[in-house]
């Protein structure tokens, strides 16, 4: 919110022409638009095996053999994974990290943009690097890396070498969790879905114990109960308590610290999210094949969709739950037990104002992108559009879109839309 307050909410219209980019470069990859709407950037090909980034018509100083994963940062800059002379590193708006690696992947950014992490390979060993600082310890392999908002990092690491198809070695458990490069004691057949608490001081993850048994590991200590399967654990926000969806006796249920938390059991239960309101939690559930809905505090909504609900989102005050939903082959939005039937071919994750009074989304219909505000589809279509932003006083929505090879950042008064 502090960053949004410093954005330009007074200039109604800003435009950047993009048509000359296509004639200037061999090709232009997908556009990325900064969160403040001030910049548009894309990876561009300058020559054979020569890549860079064009931002607002200006090419970054660095030229690279390979470049991928361009990502906008909350502070208005862009991050990119680049390779030159067979060495990989991170470039932040053209400024490269000092450390180089044989390979990097899974670029992650903290919510405020102050921490950037990436999985790295060096001399056939693996680790993470955060803000240009690699872990001190390296491992045989690393998967499922995680970065929290305070720069704490973790990854699933292989602690013993293992030849291909060595089933006996695999059965002994060769995977563990490394937190900030420090190996935890437990080792398992597999580990995934590592989660930090808000402060980055506690960690929990899903683990496979043997061919049939799964559990949650909380600060290196497995829960006493084993399950048929488990989904991502979640810290409740109060101390080190952890909850997770678990499958037991063919049904899914929400457990907390190894014991049942919700009473009801479901055919499926996942994507548990905490509300900003204390002791409120929501999840995606199914009680009947092909029927999905939202459940808050163990009370499912009566409204159901027949295809999928990929995720759910709370407003900052906890008064509104919003979820993209696909029903009868088209996308819409679930908003507090109402279904906005937008009949969209695609939909981006929604945004919600702090008060919960404004819900906006971006949808694609028949090859054109449209802005949706409070269940009203704006009539003008665009060739490309990214998520809008809502001003801190909730009076303006910032639309960021490309049409006819022109990037346009426009400020739309919300009362002109909602009234």
NUDOPA-580505 format. One record per atom (N, C-alpha, C): x negated, y negated, z. Coordinates in steps of 0.2 Angstrom, whole numbers, padded with zeros to 4 digits, always signed. Layout:
<fitors>
XYZ;...
</fitors>
This chain:
<fitors>
-0004+0006+0000;+0000+0000+0000;-0004-0006+0000;-0010-0006+0004;-0014-0012+0004;-0017-0014-0003;-0019-0008-0007;-0021-0009-0014;-0016-0012-0018;-0009-0010-0017;-0004-0012-0022;-0002-0020-0020;-0003-0022-0014;-0002-0029-0012;-0007-0034-0016;-0013-0031-0018;-0018-0035-0022;-0017-0035-0029;-0012-0031-0032;-0011-0031-0039;-0007-0037-0041;-0008-0038-0048;-0004-0044-0051;+0003-0042-0052;+0007-0045-0048;+0014-0044-0048;+0018-0050-0051;+0014-0055-0054;+0017-0061-0056;+0017-0062-0063;+0012-0059-0067;+0012-0059-0074;+0017-0054-0078;+0022-0057-0081;+0027-0052-0083;+0025-0047-0088;+0020-0049-0093;+0018-0045-0098;+0011-0045-0100;+0008-0039-0101;+0001-0039-0103;+0000-0033-0108;-0004-0035-0113;-0004-0030-0119;-0011-0029-0121;-0013-0023-0123;-0019-0021-0126;-0018-0017-0132;-0021-0020-0138;-0020-0016-0144;-0024-0010-0145;-0022-0005-0147;-0026+0001-0148;-0027+0004-0155;-0024+0001-0160;-0024+0003-0167;-0031+0003-0169;-0035-0001-0167;-0042-0001-0170;-0046+0004-0167;-0044+0007-0162;-0048+0013-0159;-0049+0019-0163;-0043+0020-0167;-0043+0026-0171;-0047+0026-0177;-0048+0019-0180;-0053+0018-0185;-0060+0017-0183;-0061+0015-0177;-0067+0014-0174;-0071+0020-0172;-0067+0025-0170;-0070+0032-0167;-0068+0037-0172;-0072+0043-0171;-0070+0049-0175;-0064+0052-0173;-0063+0052-0166;-0056+0053-0163;-0056+0051-0156;-0049+0050-0154;-0048+0047-0147;-0044+0052-0144;-0046+0054-0138;-0042+0059-0134;-0036+0056-0130;-0033+0059-0126;-0027+0056-0123;-0029+0050-0118;-0024+0045-0119;-0025+0039-0115;-0024+0041-0107;-0028+0037-0103;-0027+0037-0096;-0026+0029-0094;-0021+0028-0090;-0019+0021-0088;-0021+0020-0080;-0024+0015-0078;-0026+0014-0071;-0019+0013-0067;-0020+0014-0061;-0014+0014-0057;-0011+0007-0056;-0016+0002-0057;-0014-0005-0056;-0011-0008-0063;-0012-0004-0068;-0009-0006-0075;-0014-0010-0079;-0019-0012-0076;-0024-0017-0079;-0028-0014-0085;-0029-0007-0085;-0034-0004-0089;-0031+0002-0093;-0033+0003-0099;-0031+0009-0102;-0038+0012-0105;-0039+0019-0104;-0045+0022-0106;-0044+0028-0110;-0049+0030-0113;-0049+0037-0117;-0056+0039-0118;-0057+0046-0118;-0063+0049-0121;-0063+0048-0128;-0069+0046-0131;-0069+0045-0138;-0075+0048-0141;-0075+0050-0147;-0080+0054-0150;-0084+0048-0155;-0090+0047-0153;-0094+0042-0157;-0098+0045-0163;-0100+0051-0162;-0104+0055-0167;-0104+0062-0166;-0107+0066-0169;-0107+0073-0168;-0110+0075-0161;-0107+0078-0157;-0109+0079-0150;-0111+0073-0146;-0108+0067-0147;-0109+0061-0144;-0102+0058-0142;-0101+0058-0135;-0095+0056-0132;-0096+0050-0127;-0091+0046-0126;-0091+0041-0121;-0083+0040-0119;-0082+0034-0116;-0076+0032-0114;-0075+0025-0117;-0069+0023-0120;-0067+0017-0122;-0062+0014-0117;-0064+0009-0113;-0059+0006-0108;-0057-0001-0110;-0051-0003-0112;-0049-0009-0114;-0053-0012-0120;-0055-0007-0124;-0058-0009-0130;-0066-0009-0130;-0068-0008-0124;-0076-0009-0122;-0078-0002-0121;-0084+0001-0124;-0086+0007-0123;-0091+0007-0117;-0090+0012-0113;-0095+0013-0107;-0102+0013-0110;-0107+0011-0106;-0114+0012-0108;-0116+0019-0109;-0114+0024-0105;-0117+0031-0106;-0114+0034-0112;-0118+0038-0115;-0116+0043-0120;-0118+0050-0118;-0114+0054-0120;-0114+0061-0117;-0113+0066-0123;-0116+0072-0121;-0115+0078-0126;-0108+0081-0125;-0106+0080-0119;-0099+0083-0117;-0096+0078-0112;-0089+0077-0112;-0086+0073-0107;-0079+0076-0107;-0077+0077-0100;-0070+0080-0099;-0067+0078-0092;-0060+0078-0092;-0057+0077-0085;-0057+0070-0083;-0056+0065-0088;-0055+0058-0086;-0049+0057-0082;-0050+0054-0076;-0045+0053-0071;-0045+0046-0068;-0039+0043-0068;-0039+0036-0065;-0040+0037-0057;-0043+0032-0054;-0044+0031-0047;-0039+0026-0044;-0038+0027-0038;-0033+0022-0035;-0036+0015-0035;-0042+0014-0035;-0045+0007-0035;-0046+0004-0042;-0043+0007-0047;-0042+0004-0054;-0048+0007-0058;-0053+0010-0056;-0058+0013-0060;-0056+0020-0062;-0061+0023-0066;-0060+0030-0069;-0066+0034-0067;-0064+0041-0066;-0069+0046-0065;-0069+0051-0071;-0075+0053-0072;-0076+0058-0078;-0082+0063-0077;-0081+0069-0079;-0086+0074-0078;-0090+0074-0085;-0097+0073-0085;-0101+0072-0091;-0107+0076-0091;-0109+0078-0097;-0115+0082-0098;-0120+0079-0103;-0126+0078-0101;-0132+0076-0105;-0138+0080-0104;-0141+0082-0109;-0147+0087-0109;-0146+0093-0104;-0139+0095-0105;-0137+0101-0102;-0137+0101-0094;-0136+0094-0092;-0135+0093-0085;-0129+0089-0084;-0125+0092-0079;-0118+0089-0078;-0118+0084-0072;-0114+0079-0072;-0113+0074-0066;-0107+0071-0067;-0105+0066-0062;-0099+0062-0062;-0101+0055-0064;-0097+0052-0068;-0098+0045-0070;-0092+0041-0068;-0093+0036-0064;-0087+0032-0061;-0087+0025-0065;-0083+0025-0070;-0083+0019-0074;-0089+0017-0077;-0093+0022-0079;-0100+0022-0083;-0105+0022-0078;-0104+0022-0071;-0110+0023-0067;-0111+0030-0064;-0116+0033-0066;-0117+0040-0065;-0120+0042-0058;-0118+0047-0055;-0121+0050-0049;-0128+0051-0050;-0132+0051-0045;-0139+0052-0045;-0141+0060-0046;-0136+0064-0043;-0137+0071-0043;-0135+0074-0049;-0138+0079-0052;-0136+0082-0058;-0136+0090-0057;-0132+0093-0061;-0130+0100-0059;-0130+0104-0066;-0130+0111-0065;-0130+0115-0071;-0123+0115-0074;-0118+0114-0069;-0111+0114-0071;-0107+0111-0065;-0101+0108-0067;-0097+0106-0062;-0089+0107-0065;-0085+0107-0060;-0078+0108-0062;-0073+0106-0056;-0067+0105-0057;-0062+0104-0052;-0063+0097-0048;-0063+0092-0052;-0063+0085-0049;-0057+0084-0045;-0059+0081-0039;-0054+0080-0034;-0055+0073-0031;-0049+0069-0030;-0050+0062-0027;-0046+0062-0021;-0048+0058-0016;-0044+0057-0010;-0039+0052-0012;-0034+0051-0007;-0028+0047-0009;-0030+0040-0010;-0035+0037-0006;-0037+0030-0007;-0042+0029-0012;-0045+0035-0015;-0050+0034-0020;-0057+0034-0017;-0058+0034-0010;-0064+0033-0007;-0069+0039-0007;-0066+0045-0008;-0070+0051-0008;-0068+0055-0015;-0074+0057-0018;-0073+0061-0024;-0077+0067-0023;-0074+0073-0025;-0077+0079-0024;-0077+0083-0030;-0081+0088-0031;-0082+0092-0037;-0085+0099-0035;-0083+0104-0038;-0087+0111-0037;-0093+0111-0042;-0099+0113-0039;-0105+0113-0043;-0108+0120-0043;-0112+0121-0049;-0116+0126-0050;-0123+0124-0051;-0128+0127-0047;-0135+0125-0048;-0140+0131-0047;-0143+0133-0052;-0148+0139-0052;-0144+0145-0050;-0138+0146-0053;-0134+0151-0052;-0131+0152-0045;-0131+0147-0041;-0128+0146-0034;-0123+0141-0034;-0118+0141-0030;-0112+0137-0030;-0111+0133-0023;-0108+0127-0024;-0106+0123-0018;-0101+0118-0020;-0101+0113-0016;-0097+0107-0018;-0101+0101-0017;-0100+0096-0020;-0103+0089-0019;-0098+0084-0018;-0099+0080-0013;-0094+0074-0011;-0097+0068-0011;-0095+0063-0015;-0098+0056-0016;-0106+0057-0017;-0107+0061-0022;-0114+0062-0024;-0119+0065-0019;-0116+0069-0014;-0120+0072-0009;-0118+0080-0009;-0122+0084-0012;-0121+0091-0012;-0121+0094-0005;-0117+0100-0004;-0118+0104+0002;-0125+0106+0003;-0128+0107+0009;-0134+0109+0010;-0135+0116+0009;-0129+0120+0010;-0129+0127+0009;-0126+0129+0002;-0129+0134-0001;-0126+0136-0008;-0124+0144-0007;-0120+0146-0012;-0117+0152-0011;-0117+0156-0018;-0115+0163-0017;-0115+0167-0023;-0110+0165-0028;-0104+0162-0025;-0099+0160-0030;-0094+0155-0026;-0090+0151-0029;-0085+0147-0025;-0079+0146-0029;-0073+0147-0026;-0067+0146-0029;-0062+0141-0025;-0057+0139-0027;-0052+0136-0023;-0055+0130-0019;-0058+0126-0022;-0061+0120-0018;-0056+0115-0016;-0057+0112-0010;-0052+0107-0007;-0055+0101-0004;-0052+0095-0005;-0055+0089-0002;-0049+0086+0001;-0051+0083+0007;-0046+0080+0011;-0047+0072+0010;-0043+0068+0013;-0043+0061+0012;-0049+0057+0016;-0052+0061+0020;-0058+0058+0024;-0064+0061+0022;-0064+0065+0016;-0070+0067+0013;-0072+0074+0016;-0068+0077+0020;-0070+0084+0022;-0069+0089+0016;-0073+0094+0015;-0072+0098+0009;-0073+0105+0012;-0070+0110+0008;-0070+0117+0009;-0069+0121+0003;-0071+0127+0003;-0071+0131-0003;-0071+0138-0001;-0068+0143-0005;-0068+0150-0004;-0075+0152-0007;-0079+0155-0003;-0086+0157-0006;-0087+0164-0005;-0091+0167-0010;-0093+0174-0010;-0100+0174-0006;-0100+0178+0000;-0105+0178+0004;-0110+0184+0003;-0109+0189-0001;-0113+0194-0003;-0113+0195-0011;-0119+0196-0014;-0119+0198-0021;-0115+0205-0022;-0112+0205-0028;-0108+0211-0030;-0109+0212-0037;-0110+0218-0039;-0111+0220-0046;-0104+0220-0049;-0103+0220-0055;-0097+0220-0059;-0093+0227-0057;-0087+0227-0055;-0083+0232-0054;-0085+0236-0048;-0088+0233-0043;-0091+0237-0037;-0085+0236-0032;-0080+0241-0033;-0074+0241-0029;-0076+0242-0021;-0081+0246-0020;-0082+0248-0013;-0085+0241-0009;-0089+0237-0013;-0091+0231-0010;-0086+0226-0009;-0081+0226-0014;-0075+0222-0013;-0071+0223-0007;-0070+0230-0006;-0066+0232-0001;-0068+0230+0006;-0075+0229+0007;-0077+0227+0013;-0076+0220+0015;-0074+0216+0010;-0073+0209+0011;-0079+0205+0010;-0080+0201+0004;-0086+0197+0003;-0084+0190+0002;-0078+0188+0004;-0076+0181+0004;-0075+0178+0010;-0077+0172+0011;-0076+0168+0017;-0075+0161+0015;-0074+0157+0021;-0072+0150+0020;-0078+0146+0022;-0080+0141+0018;-0086+0136+0020;-0083+0129+0020;-0084+0126+0026;-0081+0120+0028;-0087+0115+0028;-0087+0110+0024;-0092+0105+0023;-0099+0109+0022;-0099+0115+0019;-0105+0119+0018;-0107+0124+0023;-0103+0123+0029;-0104+0128+0034;-0100+0134+0034;-0103+0140+0034;-0099+0146+0033;-0095+0148+0040;-0089+0149+0039;-0085+0152+0045;-0087+0160+0045;-0085+0163+0051;-0087+0169+0053;-0083+0175+0049;-0077+0173+0048;-0072+0178+0045;-0074+0180+0038;-0073+0186+0036;-0074+0188+0029;-0068+0192+0027;-0065+0192+0021;-0059+0195+0019;-0060+0197+0011;-0055+0201+0009;-0054+0203+0002;-0053+0197-0002;-0050+0192+0000;-0049+0186-0004;-0046+0181+0001;-0047+0175-0001;-0045+0169+0002;-0042+0164-0003;-0037+0160-0001;-0034+0155-0006;-0030+0150-0002;-0028+0144-0005;-0024+0139-0002;-0027+0136+0004;-0033+0134+0004;-0036+0131+0010;-0033+0124+0011;-0031+0123+0018;-0028+0116+0020;-0031+0113+0026;-0032+0107+0026;-0035+0103+0031;-0029+0100+0035;-0030+0098+0042;-0026+0094+0045;-0028+0087+0043;-0024+0082+0045;-0025+0075+0043;-0032+0072+0044;-0035+0074+0050;-0041+0071+0052;-0047+0075+0049;-0045+0081+0045;-0051+0085+0043;-0055+0089+0048;-0052+0090+0054;-0055+0093+0059;-0053+0101+0060;-0048+0102+0057;-0045+0109+0057;-0044+0112+0050;-0044+0118+0049;-0043+0121+0043;-0039+0128+0044;-0035+0129+0039;-0031+0135+0038;-0031+0138+0031;-0030+0144+0030;-0029+0147+0023;-0026+0153+0023;-0024+0155+0017;-0021+0162+0016;-0026+0167+0015;-0026+0173+0018;-0031+0178+0017;-0028+0185+0016;-0031+0189+0012;-0029+0196+0011;-0034+0200+0015;-0031+0205+0019;-0035+0209+0024;-0037+0216+0021;-0032+0219+0017;-0033+0225+0014;-0029+0225+0008;-0028+0231+0005;-0024+0232-0001;-0017+0230+0000;-0014+0230+0006;-0007+0228+0007;-0005+0222+0012;-0010+0221+0016;-0009+0216+0021;-0012+0209+0020;-0008+0204+0022;-0010+0197+0021;-0008+0194+0028;-0012+0188+0029;-0010+0184+0035;-0013+0177+0034;-0012+0173+0039;-0014+0166+0039;-0020+0166+0044;-0026+0162+0042;-0031+0162+0046;-0032+0154+0048;-0032+0153+0055;-0032+0147+0058;-0038+0145+0062;-0042+0141+0059;-0049+0139+0062;-0053+0146+0064;-0053+0150+0058;-0057+0156+0058;-0054+0162+0062;-0048+0161+0065;-0044+0166+0069;-0038+0168+0065;-0038+0174+0063;-0031+0177+0059;-0026+0177+0064;-0020+0176+0061;-0014+0177+0065;-0013+0184+0067;-0010+0186+0073;-0009+0193+0075;-0005+0197+0070;+0000+0194+0067;+0005+0198+0063;+0002+0198+0056;+0003+0204+0052;+0001+0205+0045;+0008+0204+0041;+0007+0202+0035;+0013+0201+0031;+0012+0204+0024;+0017+0205+0020;+0017+0208+0013;+0014+0202+0008;+0015+0196+0010;+0012+0191+0006;+0012+0184+0010;+0009+0179+0008;+0009+0173+0012;+0008+0167+0006;+0011+0161+0008;+0010+0155+0004;+0005+0150+0008;+0004+0145+0005;+0000+0140+0007;+0002+0138+0015;-0003+0138+0019;-0002+0135+0026;-0001+0128+0026;+0002+0125+0031;+0003+0118+0032;+0002+0116+0039;-0003+0111+0041;-0003+0108+0047;+0003+0104+0049;+0006+0105+0055;+0012+0101+0056;+0011+0094+0057;+0004+0092+0059;+0003+0085+0060;+0002+0083+0067;+0003+0088+0072;+0003+0088+0079;-0002+0093+0081;-0009+0091+0083;-0014+0096+0085;-0015+0100+0079;-0017+0107+0081;-0019+0112+0076;-0014+0117+0074;-0007+0115+0076;-0002+0120+0074;-0001+0120+0067;+0000+0127+0064;+0001+0128+0057;+0007+0132+0056;+0010+0130+0050;+0016+0134+0048;+0015+0136+0041;+0018+0142+0039;+0017+0145+0032;+0023+0149+0030;+0025+0149+0024;+0030+0154+0022;+0026+0161+0022;+0030+0166+0024;+0027+0173+0024;+0032+0178+0022;+0030+0183+0019;+0035+0189+0017;+0034+0195+0022;+0040+0196+0025;+0040+0202+0029;+0046+0206+0028;+0046+0212+0027;+0051+0217+0026;+0055+0215+0020;+0052+0212+0015;+0055+0211+0009;+0058+0204+0008;+0058+0200+0014;+0061+0193+0014;+0056+0188+0016;+0057+0182+0014;+0052+0176+0016;+0055+0172+0021;+0051+0170+0026;+0053+0166+0032;+0047+0161+0033;+0049+0156+0036;+0044+0151+0038;+0042+0152+0046;+0035+0154+0046;+0032+0155+0053;+0028+0149+0055;+0027+0149+0062;+0023+0144+0064;+0018+0147+0070;+0012+0146+0069;+0007+0149+0073;+0008+0156+0075;+0010+0160+0069;+0011+0167+0070;+0017+0170+0072;+0022+0165+0073;+0029+0167+0076;+0034+0164+0071;+0040+0167+0071;+0045+0164+0067;+0047+0157+0069;+0048+0152+0064;+0049+0145+0066;+0056+0144+0063;+0058+0145+0057;+0065+0145+0055;+0068+0152+0056;+0074+0152+0057;+0078+0158+0058;+0080+0162+0052;+0082+0159+0047;+0085+0162+0041;+0079+0165+0037;+0081+0170+0033;+0076+0173+0028;+0079+0172+0021;+0074+0172+0016;+0076+0170+0010;+0072+0175+0005;+0075+0175-0002;+0072+0179-0007;+0065+0176-0009;+0065+0169-0008;+0058+0166-0009;+0059+0159-0005;+0053+0157-0003;+0052+0151+0001;+0045+0149+0000;+0044+0142-0003;+0037+0140-0004;+0037+0132-0004;+0031+0129-0005;+0031+0122-0006;+0033+0118+0000;+0031+0120+0006;+0034+0117+0012;+0031+0110+0013;+0035+0105+0014;+0033+0098+0015;+0035+0095+0022;+0031+0092+0025;+0033+0088+0031;+0036+0082+0030;+0041+0080+0034;+0044+0074+0033;+0041+0069+0037;+0040+0062+0035;+0038+0057+0040;+0041+0057+0046;+0048+0059+0047;+0051+0060+0053;+0049+0066+0057;+0047+0065+0063;+0045+0071+0067;+0049+0077+0067;+0046+0082+0066;+0049+0089+0067;+0054+0090+0061;+0054+0087+0056;+0058+0088+0050;+0053+0091+0044;+0056+0097+0041;+0052+0100+0036;+0057+0102+0031;+0054+0102+0025;+0058+0105+0019;+0054+0109+0015;+0058+0114+0011;+0054+0119+0007;+0059+0120+0001;+0056+0123-0004;+0060+0126-0010;+0062+0133-0008;+0068+0135-0009;+0070+0142-0007;+0075+0145-0013;+0075+0151-0013;+0080+0155-0017;+0083+0161-0013;+0089+0161-0013;+0093+0167-0010;+0096+0172-0015;+0096+0170-0021;+0099+0174-0026;+0094+0173-0032;+0093+0178-0036;+0089+0178-0042;+0091+0173-0047;+0086+0169-0049;+0088+0163-0053;+0092+0157-0051;+0092+0157-0044;+0096+0151-0041;+0091+0148-0036;+0089+0142-0037;+0084+0138-0033;+0088+0132-0030;+0085+0130-0024;+0088+0124-0020;+0083+0122-0015;+0084+0116-0012;+0080+0113-0007;+0083+0115+0000;+0079+0117+0005;+0081+0118+0011;+0077+0114+0016;+0081+0110+0020;+0078+0106+0026;+0080+0108+0032;+0075+0109+0037;+0076+0112+0043;+0080+0118+0044;+0079+0123+0039;+0082+0129+0038;+0089+0129+0036;+0091+0123+0033;+0098+0122+0031;+0098+0121+0023;+0099+0126+0019;+0099+0125+0012;+0104+0120+0009;+0103+0117+0004;+0108+0113+0000;+0113+0117-0003;+0119+0115-0004;+0123+0119-0008;+0122+0119-0015;+0119+0113-0018;+0117+0113-0025;+0112+0117-0027;+0112+0121-0032;+0107+0125-0035;+0106+0124-0042;+0100+0126-0044;+0098+0126-0052;+0096+0133-0054;+0096+0134-0060;+0095+0141-0062;+0088+0143-0065;+0084+0138-0065;+0077+0139-0068;+0071+0138-0064;+0070+0132-0061;+0065+0131-0057;+0065+0124-0053;+0062+0124-0048;+0060+0118-0044;+0053+0118-0043;+0048+0114-0046;+0041+0115-0045;+0038+0112-0039;+0042+0107-0036;+0039+0103-0031;+0044+0099-0028;+0043+0096-0022;+0048+0091-0019;+0044+0086-0015;+0047+0080-0014;+0044+0074-0012;+0048+0070-0007;+0046+0068-0001;+0049+0064+0004;+0048+0057+0003;+0052+0052+0004;+0051+0045+0004;+0047+0044+0011;+0044+0038+0011;+0039+0037+0016;+0043+0036+0023;+0049+0035+0023;+0053+0034+0029;+0057+0041+0031;+0056+0046+0026;+0059+0052+0027;+0067+0053+0026;+0069+0047+0023;+0077+0047+0022;+0079+0050+0016;+0074+0051+0011;+0076+0054+0004;+0071+0060+0002;+0074+0065+0000;+0070+0070-0003;+0072+0070-0011;+0067+0071-0015;+0067+0071-0022;+0063+0077-0025;+0066+0080-0030;+0063+0086-0033;+0065+0086-0040;+0059+0087-0045;+0061+0089-0052;+0064+0095-0052;+0069+0096-0056;+0073+0103-0057;+0075+0104-0064;+0074+0110-0066;+0076+0113-0072;+0082+0117-0072;+0087+0115-0076;+0093+0119-0075;+0096+0119-0083;+0098+0125-0084;+0101+0126-0091;+0096+0124-0097;+0090+0125-0095;+0084+0123-0100;+0082+0116-0101;+0085+0111-0097;+0083+0104-0097;+0082+0102-0090;+0077+0096-0090;+0075+0094-0083;+0079+0088-0081;+0080+0088-0074;+0083+0082-0071;+0080+0081-0064;+0083+0078-0060;+0081+0077-0053;+0086+0078-0048;+0084+0082-0042;+0088+0083-0036;+0086+0077-0032;+0091+0073-0029;+0090+0068-0025;+0095+0068-0019;+0093+0070-0013;+0097+0071-0008;+0104+0074-0009;+0103+0080-0012;+0109+0085-0013;+0113+0082-0019;+0111+0078-0023;+0114+0076-0029;+0109+0078-0035;+0112+0080-0041;+0108+0081-0047;+0109+0076-0052;+0104+0073-0054;+0103+0069-0059;+0102+0073-0066;+0107+0074-0070;+0106+0078-0076;+0103+0073-0081;+0097+0073-0082;+0094+0068-0086;+0093+0071-0093;+0094+0078-0094;+0094+0082-0100;+0087+0081-0104;+0082+0081-0100;+0075+0079-0102;+0071+0085-0104;+0067+0085-0109;+0062+0090-0111;+0056+0091-0107;+0054+0085-0104;+0049+0085-0099;+0050+0080-0094;+0047+0081-0088;+0048+0076-0083;+0041+0075-0078;+0039+0069-0077;+0034+0068-0072;+0036+0068-0065;+0031+0069-0061;+0033+0069-0054;+0036+0062-0052;+0041+0062-0048;+0045+0055-0047;+0041+0051-0042;+0043+0044-0042;+0040+0040-0036;+0046+0037-0033;+0045+0036-0026;+0050+0034-0022;+0048+0028-0018;+0052+0022-0018;+0050+0016-0014;+0050+0018-0006;+0046+0014-0003;+0045+0015+0004;+0052+0016+0008;+0057+0012+0006;+0063+0012+0010;+0067+0018+0007;+0065+0021+0002;+0069+0027-0001;+0075+0024-0006;+0076+0018-0006;+0082+0015-0010;+0080+0015-0018;+0074+0016-0020;+0072+0016-0027;+0069+0023-0029;+0072+0026-0033;+0069+0033-0036;+0068+0032-0043;+0061+0033-0045;+0060+0032-0053;+0056+0038-0055;+0057+0039-0062;+0053+0045-0065;+0052+0043-0072;+0048+0047-0075;+0046+0046-0082;+0048+0053-0086;+0052+0053-0091;+0055+0059-0094;+0053+0058-0102;+0053+0064-0105;+0052+0065-0112;+0058+0068-0115;+0061+0064-0120;+0067+0067-0124;+0065+0066-0131;+0065+0072-0135;+0065+0072-0142;+0058+0068-0144;+0053+0069-0141;+0047+0066-0143;+0045+0059-0140;+0050+0056-0137;+0050+0049-0134;+0050+0049-0127;+0046+0044-0124;+0046+0044-0116;+0050+0038-0114;+0054+0039-0108;+0058+0034-0106;+0057+0034-0098;+0058+0028-0096;+0058+0026-0089;+0065+0027-0086;+0066+0031-0080;+0072+0032-0077;+0072+0028-0070;+0077+0024-0068;+0077+0021-0062;+0084+0022-0059;+0084+0025-0053;+0091+0027-0049;+0096+0030-0054;+0094+0035-0058;+0098+0039-0062;+0100+0035-0068;+0097+0029-0070;+0098+0025-0076;+0092+0026-0081;+0093+0028-0087;+0088+0029-0092;+0087+0023-0096;+0082+0020-0095;+0080+0014-0099;+0081+0015-0107;+0084+0011-0111;+0085+0013-0118;+0079+0013-0122;+0074+0009-0121;+0068+0009-0125;+0064+0015-0124;+0062+0019-0130;+0058+0024-0130;+0051+0022-0131;+0046+0026-0129;+0039+0025-0130;+0035+0031-0132;+0029+0030-0136;+0025+0036-0138;+0022+0039-0132;+0020+0035-0127;+0017+0038-0121;+0019+0034-0115;+0019+0037-0109;+0021+0033-0103;+0018+0037-0097;+0015+0033-0093;+0013+0036-0086;+0018+0033-0081;+0016+0036-0075;+0021+0034-0069;+0021+0027-0068;+0027+0024-0067;+0027+0017-0065;+0025+0016-0058;+0025+0009-0056;+0023+0008-0049;+0029+0003-0046;+0030+0003-0040;+0035-0001-0037;+0032-0006-0032;+0033-0013-0033;+0030-0018-0029;+0031-0017-0022;+0027-0020-0018;+0028-0019-0010;+0034-0021-0008;+0037-0027-0011;+0043-0029-0008;+0049-0026-0012;+0048-0021-0016;+0053-0017-0019;+0058-0021-0024;+0055-0027-0027;+0059-0031-0031;+0057-0030-0038;+0051-0027-0040;+0049-0026-0047;+0046-0019-0048;+0047-0016-0054;+0044-0010-0056;+0040-0012-0062;+0034-0009-0061;+0029-0010-0066;+0029-0004-0071;+0031-0005-0077;+0031+0000-0082;+0024+0000-0086;+0021+0006-0087;+0015+0006-0091;+0016+0011-0097;+0016+0009-0103;+0018+0013-0109;+0014+0011-0115;+0014+0016-0120;+0010+0014-0126;+0016+0015-0132;+0016+0010-0136;+0021+0011-0142;+0018+0008-0148;+0018+0011-0153;+0016+0008-0160;+0008+0006-0159;+0004+0010-0155;-0003+0009-0154;-0004+0002-0150;+0000+0000-0146;-0001-0005-0142;+0001-0003-0134;-0004-0004-0130;-0002-0003-0123;+0001-0009-0120;+0006-0008-0116;+0010-0013-0113;+0011-0012-0106;+0009-0017-0102;+0011-0016-0095;+0016-0022-0093;+0022-0020-0092;+0027-0025-0091;+0030-0024-0084;+0032-0030-0081;+0035-0030-0075;+0043-0031-0076;+0047-0027-0073;+0054-0027-0074;+0057-0028-0067;+0061-0034-0066;+0065-0035-0060;+0070-0029-0059;+0069-0026-0053;+0074-0021-0051;+0081-0022-0051;+0082-0028-0049;+0090-0030-0049;+0093-0030-0056;+0089-0031-0061;+0091-0031-0068;+0093-0024-0070;+0090-0019-0066;+0091-0012-0068;+0097-0009-0064;+0096-0010-0057;+0101-0007-0053;+0108-0010-0052;+0108-0017-0054;+0115-0020-0053;+0119-0019-0059;
</fitors>
